Amino acid sequence: MNVRARRYYVRLAHVGWVEGRGPMPRTVSDGFSEFLTRIQPNQAEVNARRSHKRTIDQALGGAFKKFNRLEIIGSHTRDTAIRYHSDVDYLAVLGKEDVSHGGYITQSSTVLKNVRDVLADRFKSTDVRIDGPAVVVRFQGGEGAVDVVPGYWKGTTGRDGYPLFAIPDATGGWIDTAPQRHGKYLGEREVASGYKLSRVVRLLKAWKYARSPKIPFLAFHVEILLASDGLCDGVKGYGTCLRDAFRRLRDRKAVALNDPLALSGRIPIVYTNVQAVRLVNYASHAATHADSALDAEYRGDMAEAFRQWRIVFNDAFPARR
């Protein structure tokens, strides 16, 4: 383990990802259960991040004439958040007057800058920056980040009547989204998977953050990919689901995904070619070691199975007793 990786390992230990309390697991299944417990969000941490909602709401309401509301979206509404790393995401619903100039919708990059300036003025001693489609406010030295995604109401999703919004696409344009409708879809797929889908997404996020710098991918794409492909359906353990997910990420070459609900068009997984190359390389590496872990478990060599999963998760996966 190099110096940078060791520092990150110590950081994971500090937040409870490694060296957990109690006896270490005997089986790989025990290992995944223990790991999922370790990466479960700390409620006090989540509450601390949500405590800033009122102040953000007031700041946006004072700056944008038609600001409507601040609505929580993302992983904390779908049980896919992980401890320490999952920001609390809010959709800031603006009016069309707030995102228009001369009767035309302005570039989303302009709206993001306006939102950033408002929040930077309100939180003068806090790091406030634009990251992809959101303005990120990093409270508590970066450990309490809140993401504010500006958007405006476009109508409804049709006969089912869910709200449809336009949000930044991270390239200056806008992309349609319907958080509640996507949430309903993912909830249905969660049931179909035997409630494995959300847990496998959490494990993939743990894989993402087990390297420094983190492995680049957008979690929403991964959730939709796993759900639409049914990768977690059937009688499968977490190891098999992960191996299949790594293979799929490797073989898809980081291309955007068609929204199965036909609401958001193409859903990206990365923003740059450099990120795409890194993701595919890491996914290939993980698929190889996941295969080795499953083979070792099939042979009854639990020590080797644990060793391989610890390679996948850069030593964050629990050690075997």
N, C-alpha and C positions, 0 to 999 in steps of 0.2 A: 504494500500500500504506500503510495507516494505521500509527500508532506501535505499537499492540498487535500487529498482524499482522507488522510488521517484527521486533519482539522475538521473536515465535514463530519467524519464518523463521531468525533467528540461532540460536535454540535447535535447530532442525532441522539447521542446518549443523553445529552442535557435535556432534551425534550421528551425522552422516554421511548425512543424508537428502538434502542438496543439496550442490552443488559437489563431486561425487565425483571420485575420482582417474581419470586416464586420459582419452582423447579422449571428447568428448561424442557422443551417438548421432546417426546420420545418418537413420535411419528411425524411425517411430513404434514399430514392433516392437522396435527396439533400445532405444528410450526406456523401454518397459515392462520389458524385461529388466534394464536398468540400475537402474530404480526398485525392482524386486523384490529385486535384490541389496542395495541400500542399506537396505531396511527389514527384511532378514533379521535375526532376533535374534542378538545377540552372545552367544556361549556363556559367556563369562566373566560377563556380566550375569545370565544364567539361573542359572548355578552359584551366584552370590552370593545370589540369592533363595532357592534351594533349600537353602542351607546353614543356614537358620533352622528347617528342618523338625523336627530333633531337639528343639530347645528348645521349640517350640510343642507338639509331641507330649507332652513331659514336663509342661508346664504344664497342658494339658487332662487328662492322665492323673491328675494329682494333685488336680484339682478335681471331676471327674465320675466317679462310682463305676463306671459301666458303659461308659466311653469305650473304644471298640474299636480304632480306627486312624485315621490321617491318610492319605488317599488322593489322589494328584494327579489332577486332572480338568482339563477346559477346553482352551484353545487350544494349550497346550504338549503335549498328547497327540494333537492332530489336525493339526499342521503349519500352523496358522493364526495363530500368534503373530507379532507384529511387534516390531522393535527398539525398545527404550526404553519402549514403552507397554503391553505385554501383561504384566499381573501373573501370577504363578504362583498357580494356584487349587488349593486343597485342600478335599476333603470330609472334615469331621470327623464320623466315624460314632459317634454317641452311642447309649446304650441307652434304651429307652423309660422307664426309671425316671428318667433324666436330663432328660426332656422332659415329665414328667407331674406332676400334683399332684392328690391325692385320687382317683386312679384315672382321671383324664382328661388327655388331651394338652393342654398349656398353649399359649398363643399363641406363635407363632414369634418375635414381637417380644421376649417375655420371655426366650426361650432366647438370642436374639442379644445381648441386654443382658448375660446371665450370661457368655457367651463373651467379650464385649468386656471385661467387668470382670476376668476371669481374665487375659486377655492384656495389658491395660493395667497390671495389677499386676506382671506378669512383665517387661514392657518399659516401665519407668517413664519413660524419656527419649525414647520413640518415640510418634509420632502413631498412635493406635489409635481407629478410629471405625467405626460401622455405615454401610454403603452398600448399599442394596437388600437382597439376600438374604445378604450376607456381612459379616464383620468384616474390615476392611482394616487391615493393619499396615504403615505406611509407613516402611520403613528408609531410611537414607541420604538424608535430606532430601526424601523423597517419590519418589525415583528407583528404589527397590527394593521396591515394594509386593508384599505377599503377601495374598491373599484367602482367608479361612477361612469356608467355608460349612457351618454345622452341619446335621446331618440324622440320621435314624434309619431303621433297616432295617424295611421293611414286608413283605418276602417276595420272590418272584421274578416275572419277567415272563410266566410261563406255561410252555409246553412247551420254549421255548428256555432257560429257567432262569437268565436274567441277574438280578443283584441289583436290587431296586427299593427306592428310598429316598424319604422325604419330606423336603423342604427348604423353607426360608422362601419365601413368595411375595411378600415385600416389602410386604404389606398387613396382616400380623399372622396370616395363615393359613398353610397348608402346601400344597405342590404336589408331586406325584409326579415322580420322575425316575429314569432308568436310564442313567447315564453310559456304561457299557460297551456297552449295546445301541444307544444313539444313536451312539456312536462307530463301531460296526460298520456301521450304516446309512450314515453319512456317508462311511465308507471305501469302501463299495460305490458310492455316488454319485460319489465322487472318481474311481474307475476308469472309470465310465461317461462322465464328462466329459472323459476323456483327460488327467486330472490337472490340469485348469484350475481346478476348483472351489476348492481351498484357496488358490490364488494370487489368484483374484478376491476371495475373502474378505479376504485380506491387503491387497489394493489398496483395498477398501472401508474397512478399518480405517485405512489411511493417509489416505483422504479424511476420515474422521471426525476424526482428530487434526490435520489440516492447518488447522483453524480454531481460534481461541481466543475464547470457550470452545468446547470440542469439540462436534461434531454429535451430538445424543443418539440413540443406538440401542443395543439389546442385541445383541451379536454372535451369540449362539446362535440367536436368531430369524432373523437374516439368513442364517446357514449353512443352517438347516433350510428356509427359503424358497427359496434358490437351488437346494438339492438336490431338494426336492419338485417344484419347477416345471421342473427340467431346464434352467435358464437358461444353463448353461455347456456343455450337451451339443452335439454336432455340430461341424462345421467352422466355428469362430468364432475371431476374434482377441480379445485382452483388451479392446480398445476396444469391440467390439460387445457382449461380455458385460457390461461396465460400463454401457453405455448402456441395455441391457435391464434391468439391475438398478435403475438410477436411475428408469427409467419405472415399474417395478413398485412400488418404494417410494413413489413419488409417487401412483400410482393407488390403492394399497391404503389410503391415508389413515391409516397407522400403527395399523391395527386388529390385534388379537391373531391368532395363527395356530393353526389346529388341528394338533396333533401328528400327523404322518402315521402314526406307530406306535401312536397312541391310548394313550399311556402318561402323558403330562404334561398332558392336557387342552388348554387354550388357552395358547399361549406368547406372552407380551407382547413388544413391541418397545420400548416406553417406559413410564414410570410415571405421567406426568401429561399433561394436555391441552396445557399450554404446551410440553412437549417434543414432543408430536405435531405441533403447528403448526410448530415449528422444523424438525423432520425433513422434513416434507412440502415446506416452502419450499426447503430446501437441496437436496432430491432433485430438485425441479422445475428449479431453477437448474442443477444438474449435468447433468440430462438434456438441457437445451437446449444447453449448451456441448459435451456429448459428441456430440450430433447434428452440430453445426457442425464439430467436429474430424473426424468420420468423413466428412462431405461434402468437407472440404478435402483429406483424404487421398485420397479417390476422384478428385478433380480433379488430384492430383499437387502440391498446394500444401502441401509439408511444413512450411514456416515457419508457416503459419496453423494447421495441424493441431497443431503443438507449442504454439503460443500458446494455443489453446483448451484443451488438456489442462492447461496450466499454470494457466489460470483455474480449472479444476475442482479442482485440487490446491493452489490458493493459492500458486503458485510453487515448490512442493516437487518437482513433476515435473521431470525433467532438461531442460535447455535443449538445443536442437539446434546442432550445429556449423555 
